[in-house]
Amino acid sequence: MLDDSTTPQRLYVDGYKLSDEMLSAGTLPQLGGARMCSVHAKGNCLDPIIASVTAGRRYRHVLGFEAGERARATKDAVFNTERRTGWYPLLEWGWDRTRCTDFIAEVTGRRWSKSACGFCPFAMATASGRHALVERYRREPHAGAQALFLEFVARSLNERQTLIAGGSAAELVDAAGLTEVQAHYEALLADKPHAVYEVRRLTRRSSKRTDGRGITARSVRAVAHGTREQMTRQLAAQPGDRHDGPDGITRHVLRARGTELPSLEHFYVVCPAVVEDKARPGFDEWWQEATSDAVLF
């Protein structure tokens, strides 16, 4: 954030970041569905400013979708109104990312790398993107450590949550031999207080189709706090069967995730104490109904 002035002199780099939101919720940016990270970190910030600047007048909203990103422009155009018109000059000019970086180098004498969070799953979705990210982690091991930290927290609460579809950032770092990233990550883990979390998750039956899936909801609650070593010992005292997952995370499982609806999952796990206690409204009632159904049937 820049200081509040028409001639700002100071840049404030701290504040409530997307990574803070992800950690407090124990989740990751999603590749599918609504891109809520863009909504929260971009739209919710820019929309009030645009409204203030334009003051109800008609305006063009310029977006830098490059050649080859026609689908993004088409999707953005859905949000056009009588006042707002999206404009995509790079598409008109036929400029791709290489042409853009060449232009910047010609004007400034510097080559700029792609701007993205170090834990962006979209940057990890292609082989070229993963290669570029590995090189970034070599230069900025703290960025790689942060990605591993976010992934570990989210994965502790849901083993399916990783930054790379069919893989993980942890596997990417390990395969690339990024020992400095690993060292930063281990130091980050050691520096954090930990907690034992009780995690319950259910997928309801669809209200429209008897054989369809309804919403999935989760309850997360910390039951103990302490050091990493203390919480590892505390986990051993929790009920459930010990499961050492392929992700290297130990869970005490009371209910394994099933395929029949309503699908239930219930376990205890240790992870850094950064996740807030949270349950979707109505969760306890749904859980009671689902567990009663399980007993009856």
Secondary structure by P-SEA (a helix, b strand, c coil): cccccccccccccccccaaaaaaaacccccccccccccccccccccaaaaaaaacccbbbbbbbccccaaaaaaaaaccccccbbbbbccccccccaaaaaaaaaaacccccccccccccccccccaaaaaaaaaaaaacaaaaaaaaaaaaaaaaacccccccccccaaaaaaaacaaaaaaaaaaaaaabbbbbbbbbbbbbcccccccccccccbbbbbcccccaaaaaaaaaacccccccccccccccccccccccccbbbbbccccccccccccccaaaaaaaaaaaaaaac
